[in-house]
């Protein structure tokens, strides 16, 4: 169960960030290391499954998905400084956390200016996956998609350099069809 994923360089190319599990462990933590191989640090440092992370464009913060549930299905987006400090839960707003059976969140991505994060939220009861936009404090969360107009599976949201959000969508039928 030893593996690394999400290899990402800092903007100045001096550090490498990655998620890795310890030998014979099912947890996964986010780490940083200097490019010369020195200074290995466990940033998330817990017994949860920490994955699917994004580095802010200025290299000061990391957004990631932390799963601490029994079946790793309750992933929530967290934010921390790149040294592992100031960790806080981003996705606690009712719009993305009111499903008692779980709303797994995925694919966090920082805006170009670093003042917001886009991610997906899947309702466990209906399976609908929406794209959501959150402020960095998590107090302002907006659903950018809805199942009627945008299909039931929306995923991989990213910001364009000018701040617009692009995402992939799997629709049950083509827009404008009569079925």
Sine and cosine of phi, psi and omega as CSV:
sin_phi,cos_phi,sin_psi,cos_psi,sin_omega,cos_omega
0.00,0.00,0.37,0.93,-0.01,-1.00
-1.00,-0.05,0.91,-0.42,0.03,-1.00
-0.39,-0.92,0.30,-0.96,0.05,-1.00
-0.78,-0.62,0.56,-0.83,0.01,-1.00
-0.57,-0.82,0.25,-0.97,0.09,-1.00
0.94,0.35,0.55,0.84,-0.04,-1.00
-0.83,0.55,0.87,-0.48,-0.07,-1.00
-0.67,-0.75,0.79,-0.61,0.08,-1.00
-1.00,0.09,0.53,-0.85,0.14,-0.99
-0.91,0.41,0.35,-0.94,0.00,-1.00
-0.83,0.55,-0.51,0.86,0.02,-1.00
-1.00,-0.01,0.08,1.00,0.03,-1.00
0.87,0.49,0.40,0.92,0.01,-1.00
-0.99,-0.10,-0.32,0.95,0.00,-1.00
-0.77,-0.63,0.43,-0.90,0.09,-1.00
-0.86,-0.50,0.72,-0.69,0.03,-1.00
-0.92,-0.39,0.60,-0.80,0.00,-1.00
-0.33,-0.94,0.34,-0.94,0.12,-0.99
-0.97,-0.25,0.68,-0.73,-0.03,-1.00
-0.50,-0.86,0.49,-0.87,0.08,-1.00
-0.97,-0.23,0.46,-0.89,0.07,-1.00
-0.98,0.18,0.29,-0.96,0.01,-1.00
-0.82,0.57,0.72,-0.69,0.01,-1.00
0.74,0.67,0.64,0.77,0.03,-1.00
-0.79,-0.61,0.56,-0.83,0.01,-1.00
-0.99,-0.15,0.04,1.00,0.09,-1.00
-1.00,0.09,0.24,-0.97,0.05,-1.00
-0.57,-0.82,0.73,-0.68,-0.01,-1.00
-0.83,-0.56,0.38,-0.92,0.04,-1.00
-1.00,-0.01,0.74,-0.67,-0.06,-1.00
-0.82,-0.58,0.32,-0.95,0.19,-0.98
-0.75,-0.66,0.44,-0.90,0.05,-1.00
-0.48,-0.88,0.59,-0.81,0.10,-1.00
-0.92,0.39,0.48,-0.88,-0.04,-1.00
-0.91,0.42,-0.31,0.95,0.07,-1.00
-0.99,0.10,0.04,1.00,0.03,-1.00
1.00,-0.05,-0.06,1.00,0.02,-1.00
-1.00,-0.06,0.26,-0.97,0.16,-0.99
0.95,0.31,0.61,0.79,0.05,-1.00
-0.90,0.44,0.79,-0.61,0.00,-1.00
-0.74,-0.67,0.71,-0.70,0.13,-0.99
-1.00,0.02,0.94,-0.35,-0.13,-0.99
-1.00,0.08,-0.69,0.73,-0.03,-1.00
-0.99,0.15,-0.57,0.82,0.21,-0.98
0.71,0.70,0.88,0.48,0.07,-1.00
-0.51,-0.86,-0.08,-1.00,-0.01,-1.00
-0.99,-0.17,0.36,0.93,-0.02,-1.00
-0.99,-0.12,0.03,-1.00,0.05,-1.00
-0.99,-0.17,0.97,-0.22,-0.06,-1.00
-0.97,-0.26,0.85,-0.53,-0.14,-0.99
-0.44,-0.90,-0.06,-1.00,0.18,-0.98
0.77,0.63,0.86,0.51,-0.10,-0.99
-0.97,-0.25,0.35,-0.94,0.05,-1.00
-0.68,-0.73,0.64,-0.77,0.05,-1.00
-0.99,-0.10,0.69,-0.72,0.05,-1.00
-0.90,0.44,0.41,-0.91,-0.07,-1.00
-0.89,0.46,-0.48,0.88,0.03,-1.00
-1.00,0.03,-0.03,1.00,0.05,-1.00
0.98,0.22,0.27,0.96,-0.07,-1.00
-0.99,-0.12,-0.35,0.94,-0.08,-1.00
-0.69,-0.73,0.34,-0.94,0.10,-0.99
-0.79,-0.62,0.73,-0.69,0.17,-0.99
-0.94,-0.33,0.66,-0.75,-0.02,-1.00
-0.45,-0.89,0.20,-0.98,0.05,-1.00
-0.98,-0.21,0.82,-0.58,0.04,-1.00
-0.92,-0.39,0.84,-0.54,0.07,-1.00
-0.93,-0.36,0.86,-0.51,0.02,-1.00
-0.85,-0.53,0.13,0.99,-0.04,-1.00
-0.98,0.18,0.16,-0.99,-0.06,-1.00
-0.91,0.42,-0.46,0.89,-0.01,-1.00
-0.87,-0.49,0.28,0.96,-0.01,-1.00
0.80,0.60,0.67,0.74,0.00,-1.00
-0.91,-0.42,0.06,1.00,-0.07,-1.00
-0.94,-0.35,0.56,0.83,-0.09,-1.00
-0.83,0.56,0.71,-0.70,0.05,-1.00
-0.81,-0.59,0.48,-0.88,0.03,-1.00
-1.00,0.09,0.76,-0.65,0.05,-1.00
-0.86,-0.50,0.34,-0.94,0.06,-1.00
-0.74,-0.67,0.61,-0.80,0.07,-1.00
-0.52,-0.85,0.30,-0.96,0.16,-0.99
-0.95,0.31,0.38,-0.93,-0.08,-1.00
-0.91,0.42,-0.21,0.98,0.07,-1.00
-1.00,-0.05,0.07,1.00,0.02,-1.00
1.00,-0.03,-0.07,1.00,-0.01,-1.00
-1.00,0.08,0.17,-0.99,0.07,-1.00
0.82,0.57,0.69,0.73,0.05,-1.00
-0.95,0.30,0.75,-0.66,0.09,-1.00
-0.51,-0.86,0.53,-0.85,0.02,-1.00
-0.94,0.33,0.80,-0.60,0.01,-1.00
-1.00,-0.03,-0.63,0.78,-0.17,-0.99
-0.98,-0.19,0.95,0.31,0.08,-1.00
-0.89,-0.45,-0.03,1.00,0.00,-1.00
-0.90,0.43,0.58,-0.81,-0.03,-1.00
-0.82,0.58,-0.52,0.85,-0.03,-1.00
-0.88,0.48,-0.43,0.90,-0.02,-1.00
-0.85,-0.53,0.11,0.99,-0.02,-1.00
-0.67,-0.74,0.36,0.93,-0.08,-1.00
-0.99,-0.10,0.05,1.00,0.02,-1.00
-1.00,0.03,0.92,-0.40,-0.07,-1.00
-0.90,0.44,-0.31,0.95,0.01,-1.00
-1.00,-0.03,0.00,1.00,0.07,-1.00
0.93,-0.36,0.60,-0.80,0.11,-0.99
-0.80,-0.60,0.99,0.10,-0.02,-1.00
-0.90,0.44,0.71,-0.71,-0.01,-1.00
-0.94,-0.33,0.55,-0.83,-0.07,-1.00
-0.57,-0.82,0.23,-0.97,0.22,-0.98
0.83,0.56,0.79,0.62,0.05,-1.00
-0.93,0.37,0.58,-0.82,0.01,-1.00
-0.52,-0.86,0.73,-0.69,0.01,-1.00
-0.98,0.20,0.53,-0.85,0.14,-0.99
-0.95,0.33,0.33,-0.94,0.00,-1.00
-0.83,0.56,-0.60,0.80,0.01,-1.00
-1.00,0.09,-0.13,0.99,0.04,-1.00
0.98,0.21,0.21,0.98,-0.05,-1.00
-0.99,-0.14,-0.03,1.00,0.06,-1.00
-0.47,-0.88,0.22,-0.97,-0.02,-1.00
-0.72,-0.70,0.68,-0.73,0.11,-0.99
-0.96,-0.29,0.57,-0.82,-0.02,-1.00
-0.36,-0.93,0.12,-0.99,0.09,-1.00
-0.95,-0.33,0.45,-0.89,0.04,-1.00
-0.69,-0.72,0.84,-0.54,-0.01,-1.00
-0.96,-0.30,0.83,-0.56,0.07,-1.00
-0.97,0.26,0.86,-0.52,-0.06,-1.00
-0.90,0.43,-0.55,0.84,-0.06,-1.00
-0.97,0.26,-0.57,0.82,-0.04,-1.00
-0.95,-0.32,-0.33,0.94,-0.04,-1.00
0.99,0.16,-0.03,1.00,0.01,-1.00
-0.94,0.35,0.74,-0.68,0.00,-1.00
-0.90,-0.44,0.87,-0.49,-0.04,-1.00
-0.95,-0.32,0.39,-0.92,0.15,-0.99
-1.00,-0.08,0.76,-0.65,-0.03,-1.00
-0.81,-0.58,0.45,-0.89,0.04,-1.00
-0.86,-0.50,0.74,-0.67,-0.03,-1.00
-0.77,-0.64,0.56,-0.83,0.20,-0.98
-0.95,0.32,0.27,-0.96,-0.05,-1.00
-0.92,0.40,-0.37,0.93,0.04,-1.00
-1.00,0.01,-0.13,0.99,0.02,-1.00
0.98,0.19,0.04,1.00,-0.05,-1.00
-0.99,0.15,-0.38,0.93,0.01,-1.00
-0.86,-0.51,0.97,-0.25,0.00,-1.00
-0.84,-0.54,0.76,-0.65,-0.03,-1.00
-0.80,-0.60,0.72,-0.70,0.12,-0.99
-0.98,0.18,0.82,-0.58,0.00,-1.00
-1.00,-0.02,-0.22,0.97,0.00,-1.00
-0.79,-0.62,0.30,-0.95,0.15,-0.99
-0.61,-0.79,0.43,-0.90,-0.15,-0.99
-0.93,0.37,-0.46,0.89,-0.01,-1.00
-0.94,0.35,-0.73,0.68,-0.08,-1.00
-1.00,-0.01,-0.47,0.88,-0.21,-0.98
-0.87,-0.49,0.29,0.96,0.00,-1.00
0.99,0.14,-0.01,-1.00,-0.05,-1.00
-0.97,-0.23,-0.24,0.97,-0.01,-1.00
-0.80,-0.59,0.97,-0.25,0.05,-1.00
-0.89,-0.46,0.74,-0.67,-0.12,-0.99
-0.46,-0.89,0.18,-0.98,0.03,-1.00
0.82,0.58,0.78,0.62,0.03,-1.00
-0.94,0.33,0.62,-0.79,0.07,-1.00
-0.63,-0.78,0.44,-0.90,0.09,-1.00
-1.00,-0.01,0.61,-0.80,0.19,-0.98
-0.99,0.11,0.29,-0.96,-0.01,-1.00
-0.83,0.55,-0.46,0.89,0.00,-1.00
-1.00,-0.02,0.14,0.99,0.12,-0.99
1.00,-0.10,-0.01,1.00,0.08,-1.00
-0.97,0.23,0.34,-0.94,0.00,-1.00
-0.94,-0.35,0.79,-0.61,0.12,-0.99
-0.94,-0.35,0.55,-0.83,0.04,-1.00
-0.44,-0.90,0.35,-0.94,0.08,-1.00
-1.00,-0.02,0.53,-0.85,-0.01,-1.00
-0.65,-0.76,0.71,-0.70,0.09,-1.00
-0.96,-0.27,0.93,-0.37,-0.05,-1.00
-0.98,-0.20,0.52,-0.86,0.05,-1.00
-0.94,0.33,-0.52,0.85,0.02,-1.00
-0.54,-0.84,0.38,-0.93,-0.04,-1.00
-0.94,0.35,0.56,-0.83,0.05,-1.00
-0.85,0.53,0.69,-0.72,0.03,-1.00
1.00,0.07,-0.06,1.00,0.01,-1.00
-0.97,0.24,0.35,-0.94,-0.08,-1.00
-0.99,-0.12,0.05,1.00,-0.03,-1.00
-1.00,0.05,0.00,0.00,0.00,0.00
